[in-house]
Amino acid sequence: METRNEVAFITGGTNGVGRAVAVEFAKKGFNVAVGYSNNDKASVDTVGVLNEIHPAGVHTAIKADITTDDGRETIRQALERGTQHTQLSHAVLAASGGLEQGKDHATYPHLINVDAQVNMVRMLAPKLMQASSTLTFVESHQAYYLGKTKQSPNGDQKAIAPWDAINSLYRPIAESKHEGMLQILAMQGDFSSRLLIASTDIIPDTRVMKLAAMDLKRKNRAQFDSVDAALAHILTTRRAELDELGLDSTLFTTTEFAAAIVAKATEPSWNKFAKVLLPDHLKEMAGEAE
């Protein structure tokens, strides 16, 4: 394995897509720093996995709340120490939220998916100084395609990626993640690194989908005898919606999505701006203009 004198930093790096992205960077020989908010066990487990994959690397976990000034300062200082003799070449904003217990569901989605992301970009962008340095914002199609429709074969205009494909409570998350993406796109002229937007449809093996399945089972106890049955129903329904619109109905796993993200982020051939939209040809099929 090639060992790089470079650091990749991932927010939300101890679970879900963020952890899978961290693993993919380790496979490519990067030193990896993962940000997390509260699950110490998950952070220890993640760093252990990274060390197994890339023993020669220096892998760390940074405990910090990205929604606070103190949390972002903790990350800044940790990255300063960790990159004294190396280069921060990749930063991936994978942390998001909105349905956490104990949070105000009316205000927290905007706080974490807009304000925190914008402030993280302001903090991280000056550190990404190489021409090939890449800042990646991880999105979902339910947010990326918010408000976009496509004509179905029967002539109806239908949402490409309806937010309620995940859960009836997902709307403020989709809206805030969409707004966060737009604000980061508007900031692109303020930093020198490349910007990558990465998005895919619902991911079966994520905590979000497990919570959505648990909620569906709770509301429909007579219909679903297990969380797995409820999840299968959500996935089958979503695939049917995509099929009806003539779109690729493949739903990717965290590992598959992460591999596509890191492959594009480390590809040297593109400049300033790129997208990873899985399936690869979805944007053309959806009639999206570059």
Residue pairs with C-beta under 8 A, 6 or more apart in sequence:
1 27
1 29
1 54
1 56
2 28
2 29
3 29
3 54
3 56
3 57
4 28
4 29
4 30
4 31
4 89
5 85
5 86
5 87
6 30
6 31
6 86
6 87
6 88
6 89
6 90
7 30
7 31
7 32
7 33
7 79
7 82
7 83
7 86
7 87
7 88
7 89
7 90
8 22
8 25
8 30
8 31
8 32
8 33
8 89
8 90
8 91
8 92
9 32
9 33
9 34
9 35
9 75
9 79
9 88
9 90
9 91
9 92
9 124
10 18
10 21
10 22
10 25
10 32
10 33
10 34
10 35
10 91
10 92
10 94
11 18
11 35
11 66
11 92
11 93
11 94
11 95
11 120
12 18
12 35
12 36
12 94
12 95
12 96
13 19
13 21
13 22
13 32
13 33
13 34
13 35
13 36
13 46
13 61
13 92
13 94
14 22
14 34
14 36
14 39
14 42
14 43
14 45
14 46
14 61
15 36
15 39
15 42
15 207
16 94
16 203
16 206
16 207
16 208
16 254
17 94
17 138
17 203
17 206
17 254
17 257
17 258
17 261
18 34
18 92
18 94
18 95
18 138
19 34
19 42
19 46
19 254
20 254
20 255
20 257
20 258
20 259
21 92
21 94
21 138
21 258
21 261
21 262
22 32
22 34
22 46
22 50
23 49
23 50
23 53
23 255
23 258
24 258
24 259
24 261
24 262
25 32
25 90
25 262
26 32
26 49
26 50
26 53
26 54
26 57
26 59
27 53
27 54
28 262
28 266
29 54
29 57
30 54
30 57
30 89
30 90
31 57
31 58
31 59
31 82
31 86
32 50
32 54
32 57
32 59
32 60
33 59
33 60
33 61
33 62
33 78
33 79
33 82
34 43
34 46
34 47
34 50
34 59
34 60
34 61
34 62
35 61
35 62
35 64
35 66
35 75
35 95
36 42
36 43
36 46
36 61
36 62
36 63
36 64
37 63
37 64
37 65
37 66
37 71
37 95
38 63
40 63
43 61
43 63
44 61
46 61
47 59
47 60
47 61
50 57
50 59
51 57
51 59
58 82
60 78
60 82
62 74
62 75
62 78
62 79
63 74
64 70
64 71
64 72
64 74
64 75
64 78
65 71
66 72
66 75
66 95
66 112
66 116
66 119
66 120
67 111
67 112
67 115
67 116
72 116
72 119
72 120
72 123
75 120
75 123
76 123
79 88
79 127
83 127
87 129
87 130
87 133
88 124
88 127
88 128
88 133
89 128
89 130
89 132
89 133
89 134
90 128
90 133
90 134
90 135
90 136
90 265
90 266
91 120
91 124
91 127
91 128
91 134
91 135
91 136
92 136
92 138
92 261
92 265
93 117
93 120
93 121
93 135
93 136
93 137
93 138
94 138
95 112
95 116
96 112
96 113
96 138
96 173
96 177
97 103
97 108
97 109
97 112
97 113
97 173
98 105
98 108
98 109
98 112
98 113
98 170
98 172
98 173
98 176
99 105
99 167
99 169
99 170
99 173
99 208
99 211
100 108
105 169
105 172
106 172
109 172
109 173
109 175
109 176
109 177
110 172
110 176
110 179
112 176
113 173
113 176
113 177
113 179
113 180
114 176
114 179
114 180
114 183
117 137
117 180
117 183
117 184
118 180
118 183
118 184
118 187
121 135
121 184
121 187
121 191
122 187
124 135
125 135
125 187
125 190
125 191
125 192
125 193
126 191
128 134
128 135
128 191
128 192
128 193
129 192
129 193
130 193
132 194
132 268
133 192
133 193
133 194
134 193
134 194
134 195
134 196
134 265
134 266
135 191
135 193
135 194
135 195
135 196
136 195
136 196
136 197
136 198
136 261
136 265
137 180
137 181
137 184
137 195
137 196
137 197
137 198
138 198
138 199
138 261
139 177
139 181
139 197
139 198
139 199
140 161
140 174
140 177
140 199
140 200
140 201
140 202
141 160
141 161
141 199
141 200
141 201
141 202
141 277
141 282
142 161
142 162
142 163
142 165
142 166
142 170
142 174
142 201
142 202
143 163
143 173
143 174
143 175
143 177
143 178
143 181
143 199
144 161
144 178
144 181
144 197
144 199
144 277
145 159
145 160
145 161
145 286
146 161
146 163
146 174
146 175
146 178
147 159
148 159
148 160
148 161
148 286
148 288
149 157
149 158
149 159
149 160
150 157
150 158
150 160
150 245
150 246
150 247
150 286
150 287
151 157
151 158
152 158
152 244
152 245
152 246
153 244
153 246
158 241
158 244
158 245
160 245
160 247
160 286
161 201
162 241
163 170
163 171
163 173
163 174
163 175
164 170
164 171
165 201
165 202
165 234
165 237
165 238
165 241
166 202
166 208
166 209
166 212
166 234
167 208
167 211
167 212
167 215
167 216
169 215
170 212
181 197
184 195
185 195
185 197
188 195
188 272
188 273
194 270
194 271
194 272
194 273
194 274
195 272
195 273
195 274
196 261
196 264
196 265
196 273
196 274
196 275
196 276
197 273
197 274
197 275
197 276
198 257
198 260
198 261
198 264
198 275
198 276
198 277
199 275
199 276
199 277
199 278
200 252
200 257
200 276
200 277
200 278
201 238
201 242
201 251
201 252
201 278
202 209
202 234
202 235
202 238
202 251
203 209
203 251
203 252
203 253
203 254
203 257
204 231
204 235
204 251
204 253
205 253
205 254
206 254
209 231
209 234
210 227
210 231
212 231
212 234
213 227
213 228
213 230
213 231
213 234
214 227
214 230
216 224
216 230
216 233
216 234
217 224
217 226
217 227
217 229
217 230
220 230
223 233
224 230
224 233
235 251
238 249
238 251
239 249
239 251
240 249
242 248
242 249
243 249
246 285
247 282
247 285
247 286
248 279
248 281
248 282
248 285
250 278
250 279
252 260
252 278
252 279
256 278
257 278
260 276
260 278
261 276
264 270
264 274
264 276
275 283
277 283
283 290
